[in-house]
Amino acid sequence: MIIQCVNCNKKFEVNSSLIPELGRNIQCGSCNHTWFYKPVTETFLKETHEINKKEDLRFLDSEKKKTTIKDKQNDDQFLTEKIVKTELTKTNEGSKFSLGRLLSYILVGMISFIALIILLDTFKSPLNNIFPELELLLYNLFETIKDMFLFFKNLIA
């Protein structure tokens, strides 16, 4: 029989008649480590084989549970995606062109443009070094906005 040291993993060939069934202390000839060695018997092999079978069955059972959980999650995800797609098609049907939406986009655009002009006017002295004609451009822009305001005021009145 071949025995392997638990400390240094060196293997030794030992006569099996020297080791009783209950086991005995053995000393490694290489590292002098001493440990208790019990020979592996057929009943021990059968017991470990049964234990391994039970563990395999538990593992397979847990794998089945995992796959059923994954299947359920996949089903839930499929249903969620289907609901989202249905909701998206419903919202897409309602998102046709409307005058109110167009006017809101125009209003947001005008407010953004005016905010940009105010920002440029605020920082016109530092920006004047980069864009020398900025002050003249802003003056003309303000005059144009005044003219447009007066035009719409006269149009309404």
Beta strands, then each sheet from edge to edge (+ up, - down):
strand 1: 2-4
strand 2: 11-13
strand 3: 24-27
strand 4: 34-37
sheet 1: 1+ 2-
sheet 2: 3+ 4-
end
